[in-house]
Amino acid sequence: MITRFLFERFDRAGLVFLIVVGAAAVLVPASNLLLPVSSPLHVPTHVMSLIGKYLCYAILALALDLVWGYCGILSLGHGAFFALGGYAMGMYLMRQIGPRGVYAHPVLPDFMVFLNWKELPWFWHGFDMFPFAMFMALLAPGLLAFLFGWLAFRSRVTGVYLSIITQAMTYALLLAFFRNDMGFGGNNGLTDFKDILGFSIQAQGTRASLFALTAITLIACYVLARWMVTTSFGKVLVAVRDAESRTRFLGYRVEHYKLVAFTLSAAMAGLAGALYVPQVGIINPSEFAPANSIEAVIWVAVGGRGTLVGAALGAVLVNFLKTWFTTGALAPYWLFMLGALFIFVTLVLPKGVVGALNEWGERRRERARLRADSEHKPAEQKS
């Protein structure tokens, strides 16, 4: 049954993607934990954490591709959903510090003691429990997306106007979280984490487990998104993307389809943020920066909009290049390279890397079919 589901729902690229990410979920932590440092196959802990960060970005790109590639909603605010999920996880990690903080307060985080807060704000209660924090990492961005989408889609705000509003929402959250009186650490954000589920967050085994969990989550999000876009619901999403007025004329409640896809996508982005924070060790308002959301759009465009696999691949590829170009003498030129990459993809590969590969494969198969037909016809004429 599982094999039948895989072959019915996934194309060749999807199956390869699942195999590669699944293998990475096992082999990378095993290489880090089991092989000696002197082994050429050993993956250092800092490299494993860096790849884990890339996988979190891949989940974010997957979430964005679900609404942009299949529903035509160009969101420039998915960085906000990512950051909200990260803050939910950061609040849990801060509650785990307890009296081990600089000021040794058993309840209040250090920044609250420094700012002379007398008691824990009401919205921090419950974050000492991991299930509640994970629930909020999904609920907070999902609820924000639901309220925003309900107002925007009901008013039939589309196109560039919707993109501008999503970016304005992100910038408003950036300004709000910068304030010290918001209770989220202000400009410094949340950091100096100690434990997660009772395990040291700096321990090698914990980092390996976080990497494996991130890879498994990426697989689960891809399976969910792929299942969603291959059902009749997904076909309606594509119809909304290609001809929204005609789809509405046929009797479909377009705003409902958009709202479901947008809310699910935001929750997925929040989950990516929750996995991101324990691996990088900090969350601050800079994650709300509109530039982060725009960069996520570039990931999807580079990899291939409307392919899911391409979105994840684009996130890993662009962030690998970013790591490479932002170290050493090439650091001042990264933004120029990013802009040049986007222009190149727009002009030369408008369907992205995976889209271009798919087109090349289709042309190759078509040429093979025509060649087979031309060879078959003379044989029939001779007979």
Order of alpha helices (4+ residues) and beta strands (2+ residues): alpha-alpha-alpha-alpha-alpha-alpha-alpha-beta-beta-beta-alpha-alpha-alpha-alpha-beta-alpha-alpha-alpha-alpha
